[in-house]
Amino acid sequence: MSTAIASILGGTGLIGQALVSKLCQDNYYGTIRMLVRRPIESPHPKVEIRLVDFNDTESVKLAIDGSEVVFCAIGTTQKKVKGNKELYKQIDFDIPVRAARSCQEIGCSKFVIVTAVGASSKSGNFYLRLKGHVEDAISLEPFTAIHFFQPSLLLGNRAEKRPAEKLAMKLSVFFAPLLLGNAKKYRPVDVSQVASKMIEVAKSPAQGIHRYTWKEITGA
């Protein structure tokens, strides 16, 4: 049985759930660790649930210790934080960056994280600027490999109701073929494709900093 360990932040979200499911079917990894804020049941015998205080670096380090790779799909929404931008930052910036630094301290050399298409610290959009700052901060860490995934609209079934997003999904699928050239990166992508590509690059010998938008994720 494989002794390779993969840890996941954000394993209960849309991408995280797909990631956990696919990792459980992947014989390369013998143990999957889900870092969570509150107790949940393990979805599979390979999955270890690790309760973590994400504001406590030592708590994060203990949870990921021994991991070959750390996947980060953690994130929130304006609705969940009720428009509180500081709280948004604590979740979408502080947690991923703290996790990346913790990886370095325990000797984990690979970090795979979901940000967003158009992420840039120079963006005028709060969300894209925040994701850009995340990428900038993590890029400073001396990992063997950092993989930034920048999907546009995600296609998949969410537990929470988002009527506007469901409408956007239907419209985006219809208009996707019209997005050509550089605009292809804004095409919607199925969450299962994102998860599969994340696992693929995590197992690859590629070094350095890499970014993946629609084209790289889908292979189209």
Secondary structure, 3 states (H helix, E strand, C coil): CCCCEEEEECCCCHHHHHHHHHHHCCCCCCEEEEEECCCCCCCCCCEEEEECCCCCHHHHHHHHCCCCEEEECCCCCHHHHCCCHHHHHHHHHHHHHHHHHHHHHHCCCEEEEECCCCCCCCCCCHHHHHHHHHHHHHHCCCCCEEEEECCCCEECCCCCCCHHHHHHHHHHHHHHHHCCHHHHHHCCEEHHHHHHHHHHHHHCCCCEEEEECHHHHHCC
